[in-house]
């Protein structure tokens, strides 16, 4: 089955609901890769670069996928990927901080993040809301993410959309569980 085809209606629903850019990402090795997206009209937070690998510890979308792995798999990821650099930003993510973030994501069932992202030659304050799409065994097939500039899609906006986003993502998960 084509996960992109199954998730496309949910991407459209999330984009209509939020009026922001939406992304479908999968795990490839120790990375997250965007495989589909719908960009928002007007000012956007990023161009969805399909196929670009982003380490699983870097962004909210990546971490929502990492959080769905077993503790042993996460520990092995940390061992292999260390030091957990924050490229292109300077610095390192500590394993302790990463575990804390992953536990919070597991508890909430989603990742909500905000911060500065580089867009072309300028920096944009952004908010991202990411949910896992799981298979029948609870393993991550993909992540559905909404992202936008904070002036349009701040934390309060994202939290206000949570009940409707959860309903859409729950339906996506019901369909995705049918894919082995």
Backbone as ProteinMPNN parsed JSONL, in Angstrom:
{"seq_chain_A": "XXXXXXXXXXXXXXXXXXXXXXXXXXXXXXXXXXXXXXXXXXXXXXXXXXXXXXXXXXXXXXXXXXXXXXXXXXXXXXXXXXXXXXXXXXXXXXXXXXXXXXXXXXXXXXXXXXXXXXXXXXXXXXXXXXXXXXXXXXXXXXXXXXXXXXXXXXXXXXXXXXXXXXXXXXXXXXXXXXXX", "coords_chain_A": {"N_chain_A": [[0.837, -1.195, 0.0], [0.374, 2.293, -0.567], [1.587, 4.601, 1.486], [1.686, 7.359, 1.246], [-0.512, 7.887, -0.438], [-2.601, 7.023, 1.186], [-2.368, 8.834, 3.314], [-2.693, 11.329, 2.117], [-5.403, 12.505, 2.004], [-5.641, 13.223, 4.685], [-3.56, 15.001, 5.063], [-4.554, 17.066, 3.45], [-6.889, 17.691, 4.913], [-5.762, 18.566, 7.346], [-4.366, 20.792, 6.423], [-6.43, 22.428, 5.462], [-7.788, 22.865, 7.876], [-5.861, 24.196, 9.488], [-4.697, 26.117, 7.827], [-2.04, 26.248, 7.338], [1.312, 25.082, 6.421], [1.705, 21.604, 5.775], [3.126, 18.402, 6.483], [4.285, 15.16, 5.533], [6.203, 12.693, 6.874], [8.726, 10.138, 6.976], [10.585, 7.489, 8.645], [13.896, 6.9, 7.844], [16.479, 4.928, 8.131], [18.546, 6.415, 10.492], [17.234, 8.765, 10.342], [14.761, 11.313, 9.514], [12.624, 11.75, 6.774], [11.024, 13.895, 4.545], [8.234, 13.024, 2.662], [5.974, 13.909, 1.47], [3.943, 16.857, 1.072], [2.009, 19.83, 1.706], [2.122, 23.09, 0.901], [1.511, 26.124, 2.643], [-0.471, 28.937, 1.603], [0.872, 32.221, 1.001], [3.173, 33.614, 3.417], [5.51, 31.228, 4.342], [6.975, 28.627, 6.438], [8.994, 26.95, 5.665], [10.414, 25.46, 2.756], [9.291, 22.416, 1.675], [11.541, 20.087, 1.486], [11.782, 17.359, -0.263], [13.04, 14.173, 0.477], [15.314, 15.054, 1.83], [17.454, 14.261, 4.439], [16.949, 14.331, 7.915], [18.32, 14.197, 11.064], [17.021, 12.064, 13.675], [16.957, 13.216, 16.2], [16.746, 15.978, 16.042], [14.473, 17.796, 15.316], [11.006, 18.657, 16.138], [9.249, 17.102, 14.602], [10.954, 14.995, 13.87], [11.585, 13.993, 16.411], [9.087, 13.108, 17.325], [8.778, 10.789, 15.915], [11.039, 9.325, 16.765], [10.358, 8.999, 19.455], [8.469, 7.004, 19.36], [9.789, 4.665, 19.122], [11.268, 1.771, 20.756], [12.635, 1.804, 24.127], [15.141, 0.584, 24.135], [15.875, 0.788, 21.429], [15.997, 3.563, 21.182], [18.067, 4.141, 22.976], [20.159, 2.858, 21.638], [20.17, 4.382, 19.273], [20.988, 6.876, 20.328], [23.542, 6.152, 21.223], [24.846, 5.507, 18.802], [24.483, 7.843, 17.265], [25.69, 9.846, 18.712], [28.174, 12.422, 19.089], [25.216, 14.284, 19.736], [24.656, 16.447, 17.641], [23.515, 19.791, 16.85], [23.361, 20.732, 14.306], [22.131, 22.768, 11.654], [22.587, 24.683, 13.596], [24.805, 25.793, 16.189], [26.189, 23.681, 18.779], [25.174, 21.024, 21.062], [22.796, 18.466, 21.619], [21.929, 17.152, 24.662], [21.972, 13.736, 25.835], [20.345, 13.37, 28.101], [18.547, 15.539, 28.001], [17.294, 14.943, 25.573], [16.044, 12.451, 26.196], [14.244, 13.402, 28.145], [12.596, 15.078, 26.58], [11.551, 13.132, 24.808], [10.098, 11.479, 26.552], [8.117, 13.295, 27.347], [6.825, 13.693, 24.889], [5.866, 11.098, 24.412], [4.039, 10.902, 26.536], [2.188, 12.976, 25.958], [1.442, 12.299, 23.366], [2.01, 13.637, 21.103], [4.105, 16.15, 19.522], [4.887, 19.444, 20.301], [6.342, 22.281, 19.238], [8.395, 25.216, 19.204], [10.336, 27.848, 17.802], [13.284, 29.231, 16.317], [13.766, 29.131, 12.862], [15.752, 28.743, 9.969], [15.085, 30.317, 6.959], [15.577, 30.521, 3.71], [17.497, 33.325, 3.38], [16.8, 34.479, 5.751], [15.695, 34.486, 9.189], [13.022, 32.832, 10.813], [10.499, 32.893, 13.239], [8.909, 30.052, 14.402], [6.219, 27.636, 14.736], [5.548, 24.25, 15.369], [3.507, 21.377, 15.094], [3.377, 18.061, 15.672], [2.426, 14.732, 14.927], [2.505, 11.184, 15.455], [2.055, 8.571, 13.019], [0.965, 5.43, 13.258], [1.699, 1.882, 12.928], [0.032, -1.366, 13.1], [1.382, -2.584, 15.18], [2.161, -0.516, 16.733], [4.384, 0.816, 15.904], [6.272, 3.44, 14.313], [4.945, 4.516, 11.306], [4.932, 6.953, 10.023], [5.023, 10.578, 10.277], [2.724, 13.182, 10.808], [2.71, 16.563, 10.299], [2.104, 19.944, 11.201], [3.101, 23.167, 10.355], [4.007, 26.555, 10.931], [4.551, 30.172, 10.694], [5.098, 31.998, 13.735], [3.563, 34.321, 14.06], [1.18, 33.74, 12.826], [0.611, 31.11, 13.496], [0.942, 30.414, 16.327], [1.788, 29.06, 19.609], [-0.612, 29.15, 21.129], [-2.542, 29.104, 19.075], [-2.0, 26.598, 17.929], [-2.566, 24.9, 20.104], [-5.295, 25.411, 20.388], [-6.289, 24.169, 18.138], [-5.879, 21.51, 18.687], [-7.94, 19.5, 19.541], [-9.42, 19.054, 17.117], [-7.341, 18.404, 15.346], [-6.391, 16.079, 16.557], [-8.599, 14.347, 16.103], [-8.511, 14.083, 13.301], [-5.953, 12.926, 12.964], [-6.264, 10.583, 14.46], [-8.06, 9.207, 12.822], [-6.44, 8.89, 10.572], [-4.541, 7.2, 11.712], [-6.126, 4.922, 12.196], [-6.512, 4.023, 9.578], [-3.841, 3.644, 8.777], [-2.995, 1.582, 10.417], [-3.791, -0.654, 9.117], [-1.886, -1.225, 7.302], [0.83, -3.319, 6.963]], "CA_chain_A": [[0.0, 0.0, 0.0], [1.105, 3.547, -0.645], [1.309, 5.423, 2.66], [1.405, 8.729, 0.78], [-1.883, 7.938, -0.94], [-3.5, 6.905, 2.344], [-2.269, 10.035, 4.157], [-2.978, 12.559, 1.381], [-6.626, 13.185, 2.468], [-5.424, 13.768, 6.028], [-2.759, 16.21, 4.852], [-5.476, 18.109, 2.966], [-7.757, 18.087, 6.038], [-4.958, 19.354, 8.293], [-4.04, 22.074, 5.808], [-7.662, 23.231, 5.482], [-8.066, 23.22, 9.262], [-4.86, 25.109, 10.047], [-4.266, 27.088, 6.823], [-0.577, 26.265, 7.375], [1.971, 24.004, 5.688], [1.628, 20.291, 6.41], [4.184, 17.528, 5.995], [4.281, 13.735, 5.835], [7.601, 12.272, 6.978], [8.96, 8.75, 7.37], [11.908, 7.167, 9.172], [14.816, 6.222, 6.938], [17.689, 4.756, 8.928], [18.535, 7.247, 11.71], [16.769, 10.076, 9.896], [13.405, 11.559, 9.054], [12.623, 12.265, 5.407], [9.714, 14.333, 4.055], [7.843, 12.332, 1.435], [4.854, 14.621, 0.88], [3.639, 18.1, 1.791], [1.182, 20.864, 1.083], [2.603, 24.364, 1.434], [0.498, 27.146, 2.908], [-0.36, 30.146, 0.788], [1.471, 33.328, 1.743], [4.46, 33.383, 4.075], [5.629, 29.862, 4.841], [8.109, 28.447, 7.335], [10.05, 26.223, 4.997], [10.049, 24.7, 1.568], [9.395, 20.993, 2.008], [12.539, 19.451, 0.639], [11.569, 15.912, -0.229], [14.236, 13.355, 0.41], [16.404, 15.546, 2.678], [17.518, 13.516, 5.697], [17.089, 15.123, 9.139], [18.494, 13.256, 12.171], [15.838, 11.86, 14.511], [16.98, 13.971, 17.463], [16.822, 17.418, 15.837], [13.266, 18.623, 15.264], [9.809, 18.076, 16.75], [8.765, 16.036, 13.722], [11.873, 13.868, 14.021], [11.474, 13.433, 17.758], [7.824, 12.378, 17.494], [9.05, 9.458, 15.369], [11.986, 8.675, 17.673], [9.652, 8.665, 20.697], [7.66, 5.799, 19.144], [10.654, 3.486, 19.156], [11.449, 1.207, 22.095], [13.729, 2.404, 24.891], [16.41, -0.002, 23.672], [16.187, 1.382, 20.125], [16.391, 4.955, 21.419], [19.408, 4.101, 23.583], [21.1, 2.517, 20.568], [20.252, 5.566, 18.423], [21.821, 7.863, 21.025], [24.922, 5.652, 21.22], [25.401, 5.587, 17.455], [24.414, 9.211, 16.724], [26.424, 10.799, 19.553], [27.484, 13.484, 19.821], [23.951, 14.691, 19.126], [24.847, 17.84, 17.234], [22.326, 20.559, 16.488], [23.627, 21.375, 13.024], [23.144, 23.776, 11.38], [22.842, 25.542, 14.759], [25.909, 25.261, 16.978], [25.854, 23.064, 20.056], [24.883, 19.601, 21.155], [21.648, 18.062, 22.416], [22.399, 16.129, 25.599], [21.091, 12.572, 25.92], [19.369, 13.583, 29.17], [17.518, 16.443, 27.476], [16.564, 14.208, 24.548], [15.153, 11.518, 26.89], [13.174, 14.194, 28.772], [11.687, 15.475, 25.497], [10.878, 11.952, 24.282], [9.086, 11.072, 27.546], [7.004, 14.257, 27.259], [6.113, 13.392, 23.645], [5.123, 9.855, 24.636], [2.924, 11.186, 27.447], [1.212, 13.819, 25.268], [1.02, 11.678, 22.114], [2.387, 14.528, 20.007], [5.165, 17.104, 19.839], [4.587, 20.841, 20.012], [7.587, 23.012, 19.395], [8.517, 26.534, 18.589], [11.705, 28.328, 17.797], [13.749, 29.937, 15.132], [14.203, 28.309, 11.731], [16.323, 29.504, 8.868], [14.303, 30.222, 5.735], [16.386, 31.258, 2.747], [18.522, 34.12, 4.06], [16.273, 35.1, 6.965], [15.249, 33.595, 10.261], [11.595, 32.953, 11.056], [9.995, 32.24, 14.443], [7.951, 29.071, 13.917], [5.58, 26.663, 15.617], [5.277, 22.977, 14.725], [2.695, 20.414, 15.817], [3.654, 16.803, 14.972], [1.789, 13.521, 15.45], [2.924, 9.955, 14.776], [1.116, 7.683, 12.346], [1.51, 4.152, 13.711], [1.193, 0.639, 12.353], [-0.736, -2.188, 14.027], [2.235, -2.925, 16.318], [2.52, 0.704, 17.442], [5.648, 1.332, 15.359], [5.997, 4.622, 13.482], [4.934, 4.532, 9.838], [5.174, 8.3, 9.529], [4.578, 11.687, 11.123], [1.967, 14.265, 10.189], [3.158, 17.786, 10.965], [1.633, 21.265, 10.775], [4.095, 24.167, 10.72], [3.744, 27.902, 10.442], [5.205, 31.265, 11.41], [4.428, 32.246, 15.008], [2.56, 35.39, 14.02], [-0.086, 33.133, 12.392], [0.426, 29.778, 14.075], [1.667, 30.354, 17.589], [1.453, 27.975, 20.531], [-2.045, 29.228, 21.466], [-3.287, 28.649, 17.899], [-1.801, 25.156, 17.808], [-3.303, 24.243, 21.186], [-6.727, 25.543, 20.103], [-6.622, 23.208, 17.083], [-5.57, 20.145, 19.105], [-9.032, 18.514, 19.468], [-9.725, 18.73, 15.721], [-6.176, 17.726, 14.774], [-6.399, 14.708, 17.107], [-9.611, 13.548, 15.394], [-7.993, 13.793, 11.958], [-4.82, 12.007, 13.088], [-6.802, 9.281, 14.892], [-8.596, 8.547, 11.633], [-5.265, 8.483, 9.779], [-3.955, 6.036, 12.379], [-6.991, 3.754, 11.94], [-6.2, 3.541, 8.222], [-2.437, 3.214, 8.69], [-2.825, 0.299, 11.118], [-4.104, -1.73, 8.191], [-0.682, -1.458, 6.506], [1.842, -4.018, 7.782]], "C_chain_A": [[0.872, 1.245, 0.0], [0.702, 4.442, 0.522], [0.998, 6.866, 2.266], [-0.029, 8.856, 0.305], [-2.888, 7.86, 0.208], [-3.518, 8.198, 3.145], [-2.639, 11.331, 3.434], [-4.281, 13.239, 1.818], [-6.457, 13.827, 3.85], [-4.531, 15.007, 5.969], [-3.662, 17.355, 4.399], [-6.382, 18.606, 4.1], [-7.0, 18.954, 7.04], [-4.626, 20.725, 7.727], [-5.267, 22.988, 5.792], [-7.964, 23.73, 6.895], [-7.14, 24.325, 9.756], [-4.513, 26.276, 9.134], [-2.75, 27.253, 6.822], [-0.015, 25.123, 6.539], [1.864, 22.714, 6.487], [2.609, 19.353, 5.713], [3.914, 16.086, 6.398], [5.733, 13.283, 5.779], [7.675, 10.822, 7.413], [10.355, 8.603, 7.959], [12.685, 6.425, 8.094], [16.147, 6.131, 7.677], [17.583, 5.517, 10.232], [18.009, 8.649, 11.416], [15.275, 10.083, 9.613], [13.521, 12.183, 7.667], [11.193, 12.67, 5.054], [9.434, 13.615, 2.745], [6.643, 12.987, 0.761], [4.597, 15.881, 1.696], [2.63, 18.909, 0.997], [1.632, 22.171, 1.714], [1.459, 25.352, 1.577], [0.637, 28.276, 1.901], [0.256, 31.257, 1.634], [2.805, 32.947, 2.338], [4.481, 31.992, 4.68], [6.881, 29.735, 5.688], [9.265, 27.729, 6.674], [9.53, 25.677, 3.681], [10.263, 23.244, 1.932], [10.355, 20.334, 1.032], [12.347, 17.943, 0.769], [12.899, 15.2, -0.348], [15.397, 13.842, 1.257], [16.347, 14.836, 4.024], [17.772, 14.465, 6.865], [17.236, 14.132, 10.291], [17.294, 13.23, 13.121], [15.843, 12.654, 15.817], [16.797, 15.472, 17.274], [15.52, 18.195, 15.989], [12.092, 17.916, 15.948], [9.284, 16.925, 15.91], [9.655, 14.805, 13.842], [11.689, 13.192, 15.372], [10.17, 12.689, 17.983], [7.968, 10.965, 16.927], [9.984, 8.674, 16.283], [11.289, 8.213, 18.955], [8.826, 7.394, 20.569], [8.493, 4.522, 19.127], [10.776, 2.984, 20.598], [12.598, 1.927, 22.805], [15.082, 1.876, 24.425], [16.829, 0.593, 22.326], [16.636, 2.83, 20.273], [17.793, 5.004, 22.01], [20.468, 3.788, 22.526], [21.26, 3.687, 19.604], [21.187, 6.597, 19.052], [23.287, 7.442, 21.001], [25.565, 5.861, 19.847], [25.481, 7.032, 16.963], [25.205, 10.227, 17.545], [27.751, 11.164, 18.928], [26.274, 13.975, 19.023], [24.017, 16.167, 18.764], [23.536, 18.47, 16.818], [22.509, 21.26, 15.156], [22.323, 21.643, 12.296], [23.395, 24.733, 12.531], [24.0, 24.947, 15.562], [25.397, 24.601, 18.253], [25.499, 21.599, 19.92], [23.633, 19.419, 21.999], [22.154, 16.989, 23.366], [21.451, 14.936, 25.583], [20.008, 12.745, 26.985], [18.22, 14.466, 28.692], [16.655, 15.743, 26.425], [15.584, 13.226, 25.193], [13.978, 12.263, 27.532], [12.136, 14.596, 27.726], [10.889, 14.28, 24.97], [9.813, 11.435, 25.246], [7.87, 12.0, 27.499], [6.165, 14.005, 26.002], [5.282, 12.127, 23.811], [3.881, 10.113, 25.49], [1.817, 11.967, 26.731], [0.638, 13.139, 24.022], [1.334, 12.523, 20.895], [3.538, 15.408, 20.467], [4.717, 18.49, 19.413], [5.865, 21.618, 20.261], [7.527, 24.366, 18.74], [9.973, 26.956, 18.681], [12.024, 28.99, 16.485], [14.21, 28.938, 14.085], [14.759, 29.234, 10.66], [15.491, 29.251, 7.622], [14.977, 31.13, 4.722], [17.466, 32.015, 3.509], [18.018, 34.785, 5.33], [15.871, 34.037, 7.969], [13.788, 33.891, 10.554], [11.262, 32.235, 12.357], [8.847, 31.336, 14.019], [7.332, 28.263, 15.05], [5.285, 25.426, 14.787], [4.47, 22.092, 15.656], [2.8, 19.103, 15.042], [3.024, 15.621, 15.702], [2.332, 12.302, 14.732], [1.745, 9.287, 14.087], [1.704, 6.288, 12.541], [0.927, 2.964, 12.961], [0.479, -0.165, 13.433], [0.06, -2.556, 15.28], [2.649, -1.693, 17.121], [3.851, 1.29, 17.016], [5.344, 2.502, 14.43], [6.088, 4.342, 11.984], [5.453, 5.886, 9.372], [4.809, 9.317, 10.606], [3.806, 12.66, 10.253], [2.273, 15.523, 10.973], [2.497, 19.003, 10.336], [2.709, 22.247, 11.221], [3.761, 25.521, 10.137], [4.49, 28.953, 11.232], [4.393, 31.627, 12.66], [3.401, 33.366, 14.952], [1.198, 34.869, 13.556], [-0.406, 31.879, 13.175], [1.281, 29.648, 15.327], [1.197, 29.184, 18.439], [-0.049, 27.98, 20.848], [-2.908, 28.744, 20.306], [-3.207, 27.126, 17.761], [-2.604, 24.414, 18.876], [-4.811, 24.315, 20.955], [-7.179, 24.528, 19.051], [-6.492, 21.748, 17.52], [-6.747, 19.175, 19.031], [-9.361, 18.097, 18.031], [-8.57, 17.998, 15.05], [-6.138, 16.28, 15.269], [-7.409, 13.821, 16.376], [-9.116, 13.151, 13.999], [-6.883, 12.75, 12.037], [-5.284, 10.63, 13.567], [-7.38, 8.513, 13.713], [-7.462, 8.072, 10.73], [-4.629, 7.239, 10.388], [-4.814, 4.787, 12.186], [-6.692, 3.164, 10.562], [-4.791, 2.974, 8.14], [-2.201, 1.887, 9.401], [-3.128, -0.891, 10.226], [-2.902, -2.094, 7.301], [0.349, -2.171, 7.371], [3.133, -3.23, 7.879]], "O_chain_A": [[1.988, 1.23, 0.519], [-0.405, 4.981, 0.54], [0.15, 7.514, 2.879], [-0.696, 9.843, 0.617], [-3.906, 8.553, 0.197], [-4.577, 8.618, 3.611], [-2.877, 12.344, 4.092], [-4.28, 14.457, 1.993], [-7.067, 14.857, 4.14], [-4.722, 15.951, 6.735], [-3.554, 18.475, 4.899], [-6.614, 19.808, 4.228], [-7.527, 19.955, 7.527], [-4.605, 21.713, 8.461], [-5.159, 24.181, 6.075], [-8.35, 24.884, 7.083], [-7.595, 25.286, 10.378], [-4.079, 27.323, 9.614], [-2.232, 28.271, 6.363], [-0.763, 24.299, 6.012], [1.924, 22.723, 7.717], [2.886, 19.488, 4.521], [3.378, 15.824, 7.475], [6.412, 13.465, 4.768], [6.801, 10.331, 8.127], [11.203, 9.479, 7.796], [12.2, 5.455, 7.511], [16.853, 7.127, 7.831], [16.647, 5.303, 11.002], [18.298, 9.598, 12.145], [14.626, 9.044, 9.49], [14.386, 13.022, 7.413], [10.26, 11.889, 5.239], [10.267, 13.592, 1.84], [6.322, 12.666, -0.383], [4.98, 15.966, 2.863], [2.428, 18.705, -0.2], [1.535, 22.341, 2.93], [0.557, 25.409, 0.741], [1.731, 28.543, 1.405], [0.163, 31.224, 2.861], [3.492, 32.062, 1.828], [3.585, 31.619, 5.437], [7.745, 30.611, 5.67], [10.411, 27.892, 7.093], [8.329, 25.459, 3.524], [11.321, 22.884, 2.447], [10.001, 20.062, -0.115], [12.703, 17.339, 1.781], [13.76, 15.563, -1.15], [16.385, 13.121, 1.4], [15.301, 14.816, 4.674], [18.681, 15.294, 6.822], [16.354, 13.296, 10.482], [16.639, 14.249, 13.338], [14.807, 12.746, 16.474], [16.7, 16.191, 18.268], [15.481, 19.174, 16.734], [12.175, 16.736, 16.29], [8.915, 15.882, 16.448], [9.151, 13.685, 13.908], [11.644, 11.965, 15.462], [10.138, 11.732, 18.756], [7.33, 10.038, 17.425], [9.752, 7.495, 16.547], [11.604, 7.145, 19.478], [8.513, 6.764, 21.58], [7.944, 3.42, 19.119], [10.427, 3.693, 21.541], [13.427, 2.575, 22.166], [16.052, 2.628, 24.333], [18.009, 0.869, 22.111], [17.548, 3.276, 19.576], [18.617, 5.817, 21.592], [21.545, 4.385, 22.524], [22.373, 3.962, 19.157], [22.074, 7.128, 18.383], [24.171, 8.27, 20.785], [26.697, 6.335, 19.751], [26.455, 7.404, 16.309], [25.373, 11.365, 17.108], [28.395, 10.322, 18.303], [26.315, 14.064, 17.796], [23.504, 17.023, 19.484], [22.574, 17.781, 16.479], [21.871, 22.283, 14.904], [21.45, 20.776, 12.325], [24.332, 25.529, 12.462], [24.156, 23.727, 15.608], [24.313, 24.92, 18.742], [25.518, 21.02, 18.834], [23.431, 20.134, 22.98], [22.752, 16.009, 22.921], [20.255, 15.101, 25.345], [18.873, 12.31, 26.788], [17.054, 14.169, 28.953], [15.438, 15.925, 26.389], [14.422, 13.164, 24.792], [12.84, 11.797, 27.465], [10.935, 14.468, 27.96], [9.691, 14.398, 24.714], [8.745, 11.001, 24.815], [6.731, 11.544, 27.599], [4.938, 14.092, 26.045], [4.123, 12.086, 23.398], [2.802, 9.599, 25.197], [0.638, 11.65, 26.885], [-0.516, 13.372, 23.661], [0.965, 12.166, 19.776], [3.903, 15.413, 21.642], [4.227, 18.683, 18.301], [6.402, 21.609, 21.368], [6.719, 24.621, 17.847], [10.73, 26.479, 19.526], [11.15, 29.267, 15.664], [14.957, 28.008, 14.39], [14.291, 30.358, 10.478], [15.223, 28.103, 7.27], [14.954, 32.354, 4.855], [18.269, 31.402, 4.213], [18.739, 35.58, 5.932], [15.727, 32.859, 7.643], [13.363, 35.047, 10.547], [11.688, 31.099, 12.565], [7.915, 31.787, 13.353], [7.851, 28.216, 16.165], [4.831, 25.526, 13.647], [4.715, 22.058, 16.862], [2.369, 19.027, 13.891], [3.082, 15.525, 16.928], [2.597, 12.361, 13.532], [0.596, 9.418, 14.51], [2.797, 5.993, 12.059], [-0.183, 3.024, 12.432], [0.336, 0.305, 14.561], [-0.529, -2.812, 16.33], [3.406, -1.81, 18.085], [4.39, 2.166, 17.692], [4.273, 2.551, 13.826], [7.144, 3.985, 11.461], [6.284, 5.978, 8.468], [4.35, 8.963, 11.692], [4.181, 12.93, 9.112], [2.11, 15.547, 12.193], [2.347, 19.092, 9.117], [3.181, 22.167, 12.355], [3.295, 25.63, 9.003], [5.006, 28.673, 12.314], [3.164, 31.571, 12.649], [2.448, 33.357, 15.732], [0.171, 35.479, 13.855], [-1.568, 31.615, 13.483], [2.228, 28.863, 15.369], [0.321, 28.418, 18.038], [-0.685, 26.926, 20.836], [-3.9, 28.049, 20.524], [-4.209, 26.457, 17.51], [-3.25, 23.409, 18.579], [-5.531, 23.375, 21.293], [-8.325, 24.079, 19.075], [-6.941, 20.847, 16.811], [-6.57, 18.085, 18.488], [-9.559, 16.913, 17.761], [-8.793, 17.071, 14.271], [-5.882, 15.363, 14.489], [-7.107, 12.669, 16.064], [-9.289, 12.007, 13.577], [-6.875, 11.794, 11.261], [-4.749, 9.614, 13.123], [-7.207, 7.298, 13.618], [-7.522, 6.97, 10.184], [-4.225, 6.329, 9.665], [-4.271, 3.694, 12.028], [-6.628, 1.945, 10.405], [-4.57, 1.941, 7.507], [-1.296, 1.142, 9.026], [-2.757, -2.019, 10.55], [-2.901, -3.13, 6.637], [0.708, -1.657, 8.43], [4.081, -3.674, 8.527]]}, "name": "protein", "num_of_chains": 1, "seq": "XXXXXXXXXXXXXXXXXXXXXXXXXXXXXXXXXXXXXXXXXXXXXXXXXXXXXXXXXXXXXXXXXXXXXXXXXXXXXXXXXXXXXXXXXXXXXXXXXXXXXXXXXXXXXXXXXXXXXXXXXXXXXXXXXXXXXXXXXXXXXXXXXXXXXXXXXXXXXXXXXXXXXXXXXXXXXXXXXXXX"}
